[in-house]
């Protein structure tokens, strides 16, 4: 059974995560400040560091929620009856719509400073692997001759391609994609991979 102090810590952790999620959704991670979060959560500034190591840890907690919602959006976009290329297109479109509707939370997934060999929690790595697993299945169907290494490389290449198109399109850069044509560009790129 949890002690009262453990329950209070978990409640404060939840309040801080919710407050950070609201602020990141509105302002992005660059404007996230501990003092603002303490005010939002109704706690002392120092109390934050009793439940989180630093602001990065809070952002990671928010990112965990975002990964979950993104995974639900992508997995809910197909029913399994689609041909592999069509499934990739449908999932990519769901990814685009999620990114467009949750832009600053989505950007926080990739803007948080951390390295592949740094102290990244297992749950965070697993969330990213879960996203890649959605892509790996149709890739395996399209390229049955690929071994695990080649399949993983193709999975990451496809993710990177779609992610790049979405990023440039949503940032509306001159080198990017006109926002109204992002879906079309994704479809053009992905529809070519089935033509070996």
SULSULRA-V207758 format. One record per residue. RES is the residue in three letters. PHI is phi in radians with two decimals (none if undefined). PSI is psi in degrees with one decimal (999 if undefined). BURIAL is 1 if it has 16 or more other C-alpha atoms within 10 Angstrom, else 0. Layout:
RES/PHI/PSI/BURIAL
RES/PHI/PSI/BURIAL
//
This chain:
UNK/none/139.1/0
UNK/-1.32/142.5/0
UNK/-1.37/164.6/0
UNK/-1.05/-38.2/0
UNK/-1.19/-36.2/0
UNK/-1.16/-40.6/0
UNK/-1.11/-43.7/0
UNK/-1.09/-40.3/0
UNK/-1.08/-44.7/1
UNK/-1.14/-38.5/0
UNK/-1.14/-42.3/0
UNK/-1.16/-40.8/1
UNK/-1.02/-44.0/1
UNK/-1.15/-44.2/1
UNK/-1.07/-44.4/1
UNK/-1.15/-40.2/1
UNK/-1.13/-43.6/1
UNK/-1.11/-42.7/1
UNK/-1.11/-42.5/1
UNK/-1.14/-39.0/1
UNK/-1.08/-43.1/1
UNK/-1.10/-45.6/0
UNK/-1.18/-41.4/1
UNK/-1.14/-42.4/1
UNK/-1.05/-33.1/1
UNK/-1.55/-41.4/0
UNK/-2.11/-12.4/0
UNK/1.53/170.8/1
UNK/-1.36/-20.2/1
UNK/-1.18/-23.8/0
UNK/-1.73/9.0/0
UNK/-1.33/125.5/1
UNK/-2.25/137.4/0
UNK/-1.05/-40.5/1
UNK/-1.05/-41.6/0
UNK/-1.16/-41.0/0
UNK/-1.13/-40.4/1
UNK/-1.06/-42.6/1
UNK/-1.11/-46.5/0
UNK/-1.07/-38.8/1
UNK/-1.52/-7.6/1
UNK/1.23/40.3/0
UNK/-2.32/168.9/0
UNK/-1.27/151.9/0
UNK/-0.97/-44.9/0
UNK/-1.13/-25.0/0
UNK/-1.13/-26.7/0
UNK/-0.99/-42.7/1
UNK/-1.42/1.3/0
UNK/-1.48/-19.0/0
UNK/-2.06/-18.2/1
UNK/-2.33/145.2/1
UNK/-1.20/-39.8/0
UNK/-2.87/-177.2/0
UNK/-1.14/-33.2/1
UNK/-1.02/-39.3/0
UNK/-1.14/-35.3/1
UNK/-1.19/-43.9/1
UNK/-1.07/-38.9/1
UNK/-1.12/-36.6/1
UNK/-1.12/-41.5/1
UNK/-1.12/-43.4/1
UNK/-1.07/-33.6/1
UNK/-1.04/-42.2/1
UNK/-1.15/-41.6/1
UNK/-1.15/-43.1/1
UNK/-1.00/-41.7/1
UNK/-1.08/-47.6/0
UNK/-1.14/-39.0/0
UNK/-1.12/-44.0/1
UNK/-1.05/-40.6/1
UNK/-1.15/-38.8/0
UNK/-1.15/-43.8/1
UNK/-1.22/-47.5/1
UNK/-1.19/-27.2/1
UNK/-1.43/-3.5/0
UNK/-1.51/-13.6/1
UNK/-2.32/159.3/1
UNK/-2.00/0.5/0
UNK/1.64/-9.5/0
UNK/-1.57/-8.4/0
UNK/-1.25/152.1/0
UNK/-1.15/154.4/0
UNK/-0.94/-45.9/1
UNK/-1.13/-42.6/1
UNK/-1.09/-38.9/1
UNK/-1.11/-41.4/1
UNK/-1.07/-40.8/1
UNK/-1.15/-45.2/1
UNK/-1.10/-44.1/1
UNK/-1.13/-40.2/1
UNK/-1.15/-36.8/1
UNK/-1.15/-40.5/1
UNK/-1.10/-39.8/1
UNK/-1.06/-46.5/1
UNK/-1.03/-48.2/1
UNK/-1.12/-39.2/1
UNK/-1.08/-47.0/1
UNK/-1.07/-39.7/1
UNK/-1.19/-38.7/1
UNK/-1.45/-17.3/0
UNK/-2.34/45.7/1
UNK/-0.95/-50.7/1
UNK/-1.25/-34.4/1
UNK/-1.17/-41.4/1
UNK/-1.10/-43.9/1
UNK/-1.10/-33.9/1
UNK/-1.09/-26.0/1
UNK/-1.07/-29.9/1
UNK/-1.98/-15.6/0
UNK/-1.53/-14.6/0
UNK/-1.17/128.9/0
UNK/-1.34/111.0/0
UNK/-2.82/154.5/0
UNK/-1.89/162.2/0
UNK/-1.08/-33.8/0
UNK/-1.73/6.8/0
UNK/-1.41/-173.4/0
UNK/-1.35/72.8/0
UNK/-1.71/124.9/0
UNK/-1.06/149.8/0
UNK/-1.01/-40.6/0
UNK/-1.07/-31.5/0
UNK/-1.25/-45.8/0
UNK/-1.06/-41.7/0
UNK/-1.14/-35.4/0
UNK/-1.12/-41.9/1
UNK/-1.19/-40.8/1
UNK/-1.08/-37.8/0
UNK/-1.08/-40.1/0
UNK/-1.13/-43.7/1
UNK/-1.16/-30.5/1
UNK/-1.10/-34.7/0
UNK/-1.06/-36.1/1
UNK/-1.39/-37.3/1
UNK/-1.09/-33.5/1
UNK/-1.09/-55.0/0
UNK/-1.15/-29.9/1
UNK/-1.08/-42.5/1
UNK/-1.08/-35.0/1
UNK/-1.25/-37.6/0
UNK/-1.30/-32.0/1
UNK/-2.26/67.7/0
UNK/-1.12/-19.2/0
UNK/-1.38/-10.9/0
UNK/-1.29/139.5/0
UNK/-1.44/179.0/0
UNK/-1.03/-39.1/0
UNK/-1.16/-46.6/0
UNK/-1.13/-39.8/0
UNK/-1.11/-43.1/1
UNK/-1.13/-39.3/1
UNK/-1.12/-43.8/0
UNK/-1.15/-38.9/1
UNK/-1.04/-47.9/1
UNK/-1.17/-36.0/0
UNK/-1.12/-43.5/0
UNK/-1.16/-43.3/1
UNK/-1.03/-47.0/1
UNK/-1.07/-38.7/0
UNK/-1.10/-50.9/0
UNK/-1.13/-44.5/1
UNK/-1.04/-42.0/1
UNK/-1.11/-43.8/0
UNK/-1.09/-45.6/1
UNK/-1.11/-45.7/1
UNK/-1.05/-51.6/1
UNK/-1.14/-37.1/1
UNK/-1.17/-43.6/1
UNK/-1.28/-27.8/1
UNK/-1.40/-11.6/0
UNK/0.98/42.6/0
UNK/-1.39/158.5/0
UNK/-1.10/-31.1/0
UNK/-1.50/-2.5/0
UNK/-1.54/-157.1/1
UNK/-1.89/135.5/1
UNK/-1.02/131.0/0
UNK/-0.88/-37.2/1
UNK/-1.27/-8.0/0
UNK/-2.00/9.1/0
UNK/-1.06/-48.1/1
UNK/-1.04/-42.9/1
UNK/-1.10/-41.5/0
UNK/-1.14/-42.9/1
UNK/-1.03/-45.1/1
UNK/-1.08/-42.2/1
UNK/-1.06/-45.7/0
UNK/-1.17/-49.4/0
UNK/-1.24/-32.7/1
UNK/-1.17/-18.3/0
UNK/-1.40/-20.7/0
UNK/-1.26/-20.5/0
UNK/-1.38/-11.8/0
UNK/-1.67/85.2/0
UNK/-1.36/999/0
//
